[in-house]
């Protein structure tokens, strides 16, 4: 289950390449979301933690009812849906955090709505063509489209709510999804059969319900932004021109980062132990929960703190934050890995025998995944954001080469991916420690990418 409780706070370059007209500069003030303060951020984190604990019971029950292969199939489906949903708005929702001007926010919202509608329309046509060709069942195509639409709407409205400082809406939406999705999953397992179809259907229903709640909660603000008098084709064209660097810079960065996160799933088609494949899929599903919890707490608070920090003190504070993140993140996932390893004997005699050891190993991989996201967000304040993006690309290439070189789904492959994940983490941590704010003392313009 993917909950969109925080949105990437990456900014945009101040100008396009020399051959093109410059993109519109960003405001220099603080965003309304940043003004919400520490208490609002902590409350959002608390509600998200509550939502994760509410949802975990359904997952545990489903593990006992569904065959192991069902989780492997659902993991592939959920990964594909999440990956495609990143591109649904072409990352124009990131513009929401770059200005405190309600007029410009409305322009960005309308542009995102148009882009998202066009994207979903194109996805519907592609799914219809795939169904007509016999590549996919009609029911599966409808469920995938519903799930993609729910994720897209949640991404858009969550970004608008965060920009306006309505953290309560995000927390409530996640709690609602955490209640509805597991309940529907168990109901569908009982009505249909224990399998991937029940998991996929519950995923689609959970995202659609949460998206509907967000629309209802933010209806007053959205009504103001989408009023008939506000729409104009020339305005949409100007907005797309002003912020054309968003899909060019932010989208590749987000896709590379997500791509590395799911590298274990890229190896699923390889020959190997099918039970190990199911165990890894389950481990990824379980470890995604603490990963989201960690990021829900760290990302909003870290970014809010750094944006209010005096520029002269920023590098010092970045180092302190980096150290705190490393200590807390490593402690969290080391504890999870130790608990899973100690609990492994309790699974003897079941199809999940050995899953504890796999979870303990994958906890090392997810240590890097969880810690890189706040470090990557911090890097958005640097004048050299290309370095972290290059790190993600290199890590993904190395992981793909490792998968191709080993050629089988095995413990050796998992150990190699863990090593690459830790290396990627080390590169991001070194960048934050030594270079993130180093250029700002010598550059009057501040960071190349800045929130406004």
Secondary structure, 3 states (H helix, E strand, C coil): CCCCCCCCCCCECCCCCCCCCCCCCCCCCCCHHHHCHHHHHHHHHHHHHHHHHHHHHHHHHHHHHCCHHHHHHHHHHHHHHHHHHHCCCCCHHHHHHHCCCHHHHHHHHHHHHHHHHHHHHHHHHHHHHHHHCCCCCHHHHHHHHHHHHHHHHHHHHHHHHHHCCCHHHHHHHHHHHHHHHHHHHHHHHHHCCCCHHHHHHHHHHHHHHHHHHHHHHCHHHHHHHCCHHHCCHHHHHHHHHHCCHHHHHHHHHHHHHHHHHCHHHHCCCCCECHHHHHHHHHHHHHHHHHHHHHHHHHHHHHHHHHHHCCHHHHHHHHHHHHHHHHHHHHHHHHHHHHHHHHHHHHHCCCCCCCHHHHHHHHHHHHHHHHHHHHHHHHHHHCCCCHHHHHHHHHHHHHHHHHHHHHCCECHHHHHHHHHHHHHHHHHHHHHHHHCCCHHHHCCCCCCCCECC
